[in-house]
Amino acid sequence: MTLDDGPVLTGPPPSDPLIPPAWIASAQRLAMLQRLTAALGGATDSVAVARVVTAAAGETFGARIGFVARIAGDRCQVLASTGLPERVPGSWLDFPARVNDAIAETLRQPSGRVTWWMSRAERDRRYPSLARINDGCEAGALAPVVIGGQPAGLVGFGWTRSRGFTSADQDLLVAVACQTSIALERAQLFDAEHRALALARLAQRRFSLLAEVSAQLAETGDAKEQLTRLADLLITSGFGDWCAVFVPDETGTLYRRVLRAADPALRPLTEALVDTPVIAAGEEDCRIVPWRTGRSVFTADADLPSYVRECGEDLVTLASPMPERGSSWTVPLIARGRTLGAFALWRMHRSDPFEPDDRLFLEDLGRRAGTAIDNLRLLAERTRVAARLQENLLPDKLPTIPGVELAVGYLVADDAADVGGDFYDAFPVDDGYALVIGDVSGRGIDAAGLTGLARATIRALASHLPPHTMLARLNTLLAERTTNERFLTLAYLLLRPNQAGATLRIWLAGHFPPLLIRPDGTTAELGIPGHLLGAFPTVTHHERTCDLAPGDLLVLCTDGLFEARGPEGMFGTSRLPALLPSLAGRTAADAVHLLEQSITDYRAGTSADDTALLAVRLPPPTEAPERVLLEQRLAAEPSAAAQALRLVEAALVPRVGQEQTRPILAAIEEMLAEALRRHTAQPSRSPRPDPLCLRLTGRGDALRVEVCHPAARPSLPPASGAPVTTGQRRERELKLIQTVAGTHGTTTSNGMTCVWFQTPRAAAPAPNG
């Protein structure tokens, strides 16, 4: 490499007649890029990346000036620079990109091209916008920084003397720009992750400040239950005779969401009035004013039956036990200065009117109830952030491997507001497919950050390095980032399908060995133990190779599977050995579902750890493949469910006829109604605009129907036949499913509940084809 301002790095002496100068220059370039790569590996944000690159300007290129800039909208922002004279104005560090024609030209260049000038005269002639800048340099070069195929910035260098640029010089500049692009892209992901984690920390702090809600209100599960508890408390304590809670809908219409009456004769009336809109009698209606103004309203002599008659004359009979007159306080539900609704408390048949202190008491209850409702909203938001972070730590979809079934599952610990460190991944590599499962120690945002780093590093290095070298690199990176405070266990597998089945190569880094289940029910643990990552300065990992035959099932899991605790101790010692042989002959998806359900049914109390599952199966050639008949995402609204039923009918009638389709449609309609009801009760749990999912699959002559929705608890008992105890809708839903299904049940994974049933003959083709 030739640079007019002097050599870049030390290397073999140029005068050595046995070494060609071109070789020396090539070695110098390689050494420089290696140094730069190592330095960039420790840069965690965009400014740090820029400082590393500009710091190498003099040593690497013999340049006086170096800078790295990024493009933000239509502006060019200099992240870091070196060698700029004081007379260069500070506004040069942040300016419209379009006013600098040299930068504009560079940003139009494709990746791999350099903009350069050999002298100041050439620069001023080609780029008039730079003529007024006297930076003390003659020659200069700019290279674009490209991220995701789009120009994201540039790197620039300036030399004090005129000079030329050989093709090798340009290649080196392009290589540095590419290294900068990679480092900045990684830093941007790091920055974005930290912004999301900061949001999660803020939600956690806000939740802690609101944790002093009354024990009675804090024990309830959703907003309506909290408001019901408030009304019950006021009525059963004898403080009032009638309580109504008003909450607006999305359009601002106030609805009666909860009603309670001390007189048992009025209970049919309260049930009839639930979820009816409030028809205001005027601007000063005592039910409307507190919600609109946040101000309590006292009514000394009000006509309560008139509020009932506005809902329809058919309710007059139900209201006959109600006295004509009464006194009331209507109090706003307030949280952090926001009015979320109101509640009204009435006294009837009473000689003791409300006292001034009653107002203070009721307003305090209103603040407590409002805080409790807002607490749920904040918790749902924090859970949504945690779910989104968890979602980003896992692959969007699995690769399709011919002749191989892949299935995954993720059971979230009961404290779902914290992100776990468990993860899985599967992706193609040069010699097959990589299968990965791992677990970062601990929970929370730090564990999530290391999980994302580990998964991204594995994907980046898997195609370029042997597995044992990749694991050693990852160990070094984790040790530097965590100072041995956290560690990672990992199982890394390479799967190569062949005509006889598949070849499997396994490396274990302190992780549980994969479990192999043969078609005859025999089981085996695979792999040779190796060091976990991030806890030791050097690590050793050994390869184990085995052959998979058709019918074999491989299960990879994290420690949540083994360490789930129940009445008989840990699941891995009390239940798992007997369960594994029963997985023989099952599909990968069925195996994951059975493991998830078994863990959920077994663990007692709260679970402190997540569980990631990855199942791999080679189906026998005689086994009918699974066919996806319908997979439809649905918005949380009744019209979407009706559209889904039409799609189901179109998919099934040609196969099984109208008569067999009708009961299946009825069962699906009940499942969708229940999913919609549960999502409405907790609307912020899922970040998706289409949170419900309907899926129909067929294998042979069997049909499987799945409805997935974001709910904390299953809406059906498992296939074991546990009794239904929560209402007529669920009883009707279960009876309909039992009518058409051979088997049915629920599985819960990653905050989603999948309600499913399988019918043995519904997917068979119709006789006419």
Buried (B, 14 or more C-beta within 10 A) or exposed (E): BEBBBEBBBEBEEEEEEEBEEEEBBBBBBEBBBEBBEEBBBEBBBBBBBBBBBBBBBBEBBBBBBBBBBBBEEEEBBBBBBBBBEEEBEEEBBEBEBEEBEBBBBBBEBEBBBBBBBBBBEBBBEEBEBBEEBEBBBBBBBBBBBBBEEEBBBBBBBBBBEBBEBEEBBBBBBBBBBBBBBBBBBBBBBBBEBBEBBEBBBBBBEBBEEBEEBBEBBBEBEBBBBBBBBBBBBBBEEEBBBBBBBBBBEEEEEBBBBBBBBBBEEBBBBBEBBEEBBBEBBEEEBBBBBBBBEBEBBBBEEBEBBEBBEBBEEEBEEBBEEBBEEBBBBBBBBBBEEEBBBBBBBBBBEEEEEBEEEBBEBBBEBBBBBBBBBBBBBBBBBBBBBBBBBBBBBBBEEBEEBEBBBBBBBBBBBEBBBBBBBBBBBBBEBEEBBBBBBBBBBBBBBBBBBBBBBBBBBBBBBBEEBEBBEBBBBBBBBBBEBBEEEBBBBBBBBBBEBEEEBBBBBBBBBBBBBBBBBBBEEEBEEBBEEBBBBBBBEEBEBEBBEBEBEBBBBBBBBBBBBBBBBBEEEBBBEBBBEEBBEEBBBBBBBBBBBBBBBBBBEBBEEEBBBBBBBBBBBBBEEEBEEBEEBBEBBBBBEEEBBEBBBEBBBEBBBEBBBEEBBEBBBBBBBBBBBBBBBBBEBBEBBBBBEEBBBBBBBBBBBBBBBBBBBBBBEBBBBBBEEEEBEEEEBBEBBBEBBBEBBBBBBBBBBBBBBBBBBBBEEBBBEEEEE
